[in-house]
Amino acid sequence: MTATSILSIGEAMVELSTAGQPELWRLGIAGDTLNTAWYLRRQLPLDWQVAYFSRVGLGEFSQKMIDFLNAEGIDTAHIGRDPQREIALYAISLKDGERSFTYWRDTSAAKGLADDPEALAQALQGVGIAYFSGITLGILPEAGRAALLAALQTARRAGTQVVFDPNLRPRLWSSNAAMCDAVEAAAAISDLILPSFDDEAAFFGDADPQATIARYLGCGSGQVVVKAGGKAIHYGGAEGAGLVDGLALAVPVDTTSAGDSFNAGYLAARIAGDDVAGAIRKAHEVSLRVISQHGALVR
């Protein structure tokens, strides 16, 4: 791997989404960090490598995930295989464009993605950007979370930029306190945080986006961009502070992957040389296109 590479770390699942007809479902492969990797691959020049780090099983649907990523140009060399567990499954339900999810992930092979420290270190070696989320942390046992954060901290010291989306999902955690503690521990070893304000207000009690920025900078992160569901986006940190307002609004068809695609659009624009505000505007345009159609991955 080279410095012009991104490693996205997390859980990919079989996705069932509406196919536009009653009782007809469409099968896909998705998951928050995978979605971001997919959108990155479609926006970055070919001299950038986009890779995915996870763990899957040996069965048919696990192989479908591997085949899908390979076909989409996403490197699968560091995806481990588990002889006992399989890829997880989730279904998307929609009401007025807002999504809710039903999961079957108790036996997900991805829960063991950090069990091999040597494989994790090898995957991170020389990577330009490492990307992970609060969902990545939430599926892992405590020892796995500690191993992942230690590996990311080592990579950061070696020059890798660490990017983190808190993506707060309390159902994955034993308590809200455990979730918040783990998220702030991750923020402490991250260069860029991409939180969503509604989640931060709900679980951390932040009064406004500036409070979210101040809290994460206080944890030790370098830069924070606070997503706000189409409202004004605040940012702050080592590259300056500001507000991006006047963003176009749209009635969503399906908000699945809105934040994941925003993250990809933001990173791709920064890699292309845009400043923070310009990258935010481009990222918002990407997410608008994504929420106009069904499913996590919109071509």
C-alpha positions as CSV (number, residue, x, y, z in Angstrom):
1,M,0.0,0.0,0.0
2,T,1.0,3.6,-0.5
3,A,0.3,7.0,0.9
4,T,-2.3,7.4,-1.9
5,S,-4.6,4.8,-0.3
6,I,-7.6,4.7,2.0
7,L,-8.4,1.8,4.3
8,S,-12.1,1.7,5.4
9,I,-12.6,-0.5,8.5
10,G,-15.9,-2.0,9.6
11,E,-18.8,-4.4,8.9
12,A,-20.4,-5.1,5.5
13,M,-23.8,-6.8,5.4
14,V,-26.3,-8.2,3.1
15,E,-28.9,-5.4,2.6
16,L,-32.6,-5.9,1.8
17,S,-34.2,-2.7,0.5
18,T,-37.5,-2.0,-1.2
19,A,-37.6,-2.6,-4.9
20,G,-40.6,-0.2,-5.5
21,Q,-43.3,-2.9,-5.5
22,P,-45.2,-4.4,-2.5
23,E,-43.5,-7.4,-1.0
24,L,-40.6,-7.2,-3.5
25,W,-37.1,-6.7,-2.0
26,R,-33.8,-6.1,-3.6
27,L,-30.6,-7.7,-2.3
28,G,-27.4,-5.7,-2.0
29,I,-24.2,-5.4,0.0
30,A,-23.8,-2.3,2.3
31,G,-22.8,-1.1,5.7
32,D,-21.7,2.4,6.8
33,T,-18.0,2.2,6.3
34,L,-18.4,0.1,3.2
35,N,-20.8,2.7,1.8
36,T,-18.2,5.4,2.3
37,A,-15.5,3.3,0.6
38,W,-17.8,2.6,-2.3
39,Y,-18.5,6.3,-2.8
40,L,-14.9,7.2,-2.4
41,R,-13.9,4.7,-5.2
42,R,-16.4,6.4,-7.5
43,Q,-15.0,9.9,-6.8
44,L,-11.3,9.4,-6.5
45,P,-8.8,9.1,-9.4
46,L,-7.6,5.6,-10.2
47,D,-4.2,6.2,-8.7
48,W,-5.8,6.2,-5.3
49,Q,-6.4,2.7,-3.8
50,V,-9.5,2.2,-1.8
51,A,-9.4,-1.0,0.4
52,Y,-11.8,-2.5,2.9
53,F,-10.8,-4.2,6.1
54,S,-13.3,-6.6,7.7
55,R,-14.0,-10.2,8.4
56,V,-16.6,-12.5,6.7
57,G,-17.4,-16.2,6.6
58,L,-16.9,-19.0,4.1
59,G,-20.5,-19.2,2.8
60,E,-22.2,-18.0,-0.4
61,F,-23.3,-14.6,0.8
62,S,-19.8,-13.8,2.3
63,Q,-18.4,-14.7,-1.1
64,K,-21.0,-12.4,-2.8
65,M,-19.6,-9.5,-0.7
66,I,-16.0,-10.3,-1.7
67,D,-17.1,-10.6,-5.4
68,F,-19.1,-7.4,-5.2
69,L,-16.2,-5.3,-3.8
70,N,-13.7,-6.7,-6.3
71,A,-16.1,-5.9,-9.2
72,E,-16.4,-2.3,-7.8
73,G,-12.7,-1.8,-7.7
74,I,-12.3,-2.0,-3.9
75,D,-9.3,-4.0,-2.6
76,T,-10.3,-7.0,-0.6
77,A,-6.9,-8.4,0.2
78,H,-7.2,-7.6,3.9
79,I,-10.7,-9.1,4.5
80,G,-10.3,-12.1,6.8
81,R,-12.3,-15.3,6.7
82,D,-14.1,-16.9,9.7
83,P,-15.0,-20.6,9.6
84,Q,-17.6,-20.3,12.3
85,R,-19.5,-17.1,11.6
86,E,-21.1,-15.5,8.5
87,I,-21.8,-12.1,7.1
88,A,-24.7,-10.2,8.8
89,L,-28.1,-9.1,7.3
90,Y,-30.2,-6.0,7.6
91,A,-33.4,-4.7,6.1
92,I,-34.4,-1.1,5.4
93,S,-38.0,0.1,6.2
94,L,-39.1,3.5,5.0
95,K,-41.7,6.0,6.1
96,D,-41.8,9.4,4.4
97,G,-38.2,8.9,3.2
98,E,-36.8,8.3,6.7
99,R,-35.3,4.9,7.3
100,S,-35.4,2.4,10.1
101,F,-33.5,-0.9,10.2
102,T,-34.0,-4.5,11.3
103,Y,-30.7,-6.4,11.9
104,W,-29.6,-10.0,12.1
105,R,-26.0,-9.6,13.2
106,D,-25.5,-11.5,16.4
107,T,-23.3,-14.1,14.7
108,S,-21.5,-11.6,12.4
109,A,-18.0,-12.6,11.4
110,A,-17.1,-8.9,11.5
111,K,-17.2,-8.9,15.3
112,G,-13.8,-10.6,15.1
113,L,-12.2,-8.1,12.6
114,A,-9.6,-7.0,15.2
115,D,-8.8,-10.4,16.6
116,D,-5.5,-10.7,14.6
117,P,-3.3,-7.7,15.5
118,E,-0.7,-8.7,13.0
119,A,-3.2,-8.7,10.1
120,L,-4.6,-5.3,11.3
121,A,-1.1,-3.8,11.5
122,Q,-0.2,-5.1,8.1
123,A,-3.4,-3.7,6.5
124,L,-2.7,-0.2,8.0
125,Q,1.0,-0.1,7.1
126,G,1.7,2.9,4.8
127,V,-2.0,3.8,4.4
128,G,-2.7,7.5,3.7
129,I,-6.1,7.6,5.3
130,A,-7.7,5.1,7.7
131,Y,-11.5,5.5,8.1
132,F,-13.8,3.9,10.8
133,S,-16.9,4.6,12.7
134,G,-18.8,4.2,15.9
135,I,-20.6,1.2,14.4
136,T,-17.2,-0.4,13.8
137,L,-16.5,0.1,17.5
138,G,-19.9,-1.0,18.6
139,I,-19.9,-4.4,17.0
140,L,-16.5,-5.3,18.6
141,P,-16.0,-6.8,22.1
142,E,-14.0,-4.6,24.5
143,A,-10.7,-6.3,23.7
144,G,-11.3,-5.8,20.0
145,R,-12.1,-2.1,20.4
146,A,-8.9,-1.6,22.4
147,A,-6.9,-3.5,19.8
148,L,-8.3,-1.5,16.9
149,L,-7.7,1.9,18.6
150,A,-4.2,0.9,19.5
151,A,-3.5,-0.1,15.9
152,L,-4.9,3.2,14.6
153,Q,-2.9,5.2,17.0
154,T,0.3,3.4,15.9
155,A,-0.6,4.1,12.3
156,R,-1.3,7.7,13.0
157,R,2.1,8.1,14.6
158,A,3.6,6.7,11.4
159,G,1.8,9.3,9.3
160,T,-1.6,7.9,8.5
161,Q,-4.5,10.4,8.8
162,V,-7.3,8.8,11.0
163,V,-10.9,9.8,10.1
164,F,-13.8,8.9,12.4
165,D,-17.6,9.1,12.1
166,P,-19.1,8.6,15.6
167,N,-22.3,7.2,14.0
168,L,-24.0,6.7,17.4
169,R,-26.1,3.5,17.5
170,P,-27.1,2.8,21.1
171,R,-28.5,-0.7,20.3
172,L,-25.0,-1.9,19.7
173,W,-23.8,-1.0,23.2
174,S,-24.4,-2.2,26.8
175,S,-25.2,1.4,27.8
176,N,-25.2,4.9,26.4
177,A,-22.3,5.7,28.8
178,A,-20.2,2.9,27.4
179,M,-20.9,4.2,23.8
180,C,-20.0,7.8,24.7
181,D,-16.8,6.8,26.5
182,A,-15.7,4.6,23.5
183,V,-16.5,7.4,21.0
184,E,-14.5,10.0,22.9
185,A,-11.6,7.5,23.2
186,A,-11.7,7.1,19.4
187,A,-11.8,10.9,18.9
188,A,-8.6,11.2,20.9
189,I,-6.7,9.3,18.3
190,S,-8.4,10.8,15.2
191,D,-7.3,13.7,13.0
192,L,-10.8,14.4,11.6
193,I,-14.2,13.8,13.2
194,L,-17.4,13.8,11.1
195,P,-20.3,13.7,13.6
196,S,-24.1,14.3,13.0
197,F,-25.4,17.0,15.3
198,D,-28.8,15.3,16.1
199,D,-27.0,12.3,17.5
200,E,-24.5,14.4,19.4
201,A,-27.3,16.4,21.0
202,A,-29.2,13.3,21.9
203,F,-26.4,11.4,23.6
204,F,-23.9,14.0,24.7
205,G,-26.3,16.8,25.4
206,D,-24.6,19.3,23.1
207,A,-26.5,22.5,23.0
208,D,-25.3,23.5,19.5
209,P,-22.8,22.4,16.8
210,Q,-20.1,24.6,18.3
211,A,-20.4,22.6,21.6
212,T,-19.9,19.4,19.6
213,I,-16.8,20.9,17.9
214,A,-15.4,22.1,21.3
215,R,-15.9,18.7,22.9
216,Y,-14.2,16.7,20.2
217,L,-11.3,19.1,20.0
218,G,-11.0,18.8,23.7
219,C,-10.7,15.1,23.3
220,G,-7.7,15.6,21.1
221,S,-9.0,15.4,17.6
222,G,-7.6,17.8,15.0
223,Q,-10.6,18.9,12.9
224,V,-14.4,18.5,13.3
225,V,-17.1,18.9,10.6
226,V,-20.6,18.7,12.1
227,K,-23.3,17.3,9.7
228,A,-26.7,18.7,10.3
229,G,-29.2,17.0,8.0
230,G,-29.1,19.7,5.3
231,K,-28.9,22.6,7.7
232,A,-25.9,24.9,8.1
233,I,-22.7,22.9,8.6
234,H,-20.2,24.1,11.3
235,Y,-16.6,23.2,11.3
236,G,-13.6,24.0,13.5
237,G,-10.1,22.9,14.4
238,A,-6.6,23.1,13.1
239,E,-7.7,24.2,9.6
240,G,-9.9,27.0,10.9
241,A,-13.5,27.4,11.9
242,G,-16.5,28.5,10.0
243,L,-20.0,27.9,8.8
244,V,-21.4,26.7,5.5
245,D,-25.0,27.9,5.0
246,G,-27.4,28.2,2.1
247,L,-27.2,24.5,1.2
248,A,-29.9,23.2,-1.1
249,L,-32.6,21.1,0.4
250,A,-34.6,18.2,-1.0
251,V,-37.4,15.9,0.1
252,P,-35.7,12.6,0.6
253,V,-36.8,9.4,-1.0
254,D,-34.4,7.3,1.3
255,T,-32.0,8.8,3.7
256,T,-29.9,5.6,4.0
257,S,-26.2,6.4,3.5
258,A,-26.8,10.2,3.5
259,G,-24.0,10.7,6.0
260,D,-21.8,7.9,4.6
261,S,-21.8,9.5,1.1
262,F,-21.3,13.0,2.6
263,N,-18.1,11.7,4.3
264,A,-16.9,10.2,1.0
265,G,-17.6,13.4,-0.9
266,Y,-15.8,15.5,1.7
267,L,-12.7,13.3,1.8
268,A,-12.6,13.1,-2.0
269,A,-12.9,16.9,-2.3
270,R,-10.1,17.5,0.2
271,I,-7.9,15.1,-1.6
272,A,-8.6,17.0,-4.8
273,G,-7.4,20.2,-3.1
274,D,-10.6,21.9,-2.0
275,D,-10.6,23.9,1.3
276,V,-12.9,22.8,4.1
277,A,-15.9,25.0,3.0
278,G,-15.6,23.9,-0.6
279,A,-15.4,20.3,0.3
280,I,-18.5,20.6,2.5
281,R,-20.5,22.0,-0.4
282,K,-19.4,19.2,-2.7
283,A,-20.1,16.6,-0.1
284,H,-23.6,18.0,0.4
285,E,-24.2,17.7,-3.3
286,V,-23.2,14.0,-3.2
287,S,-25.6,13.3,-0.3
288,L,-28.5,15.1,-2.1
289,R,-28.1,12.8,-5.0
290,V,-28.0,9.7,-2.8
291,I,-31.1,10.5,-0.8
292,S,-33.1,11.0,-4.1
293,Q,-33.1,7.2,-4.7
294,H,-33.6,4.0,-2.7
295,G,-30.9,2.0,-1.1
296,A,-27.5,2.7,0.4
297,L,-25.5,2.6,-2.9
298,V,-26.8,4.9,-5.6
299,R,-25.2,4.7,-9.0
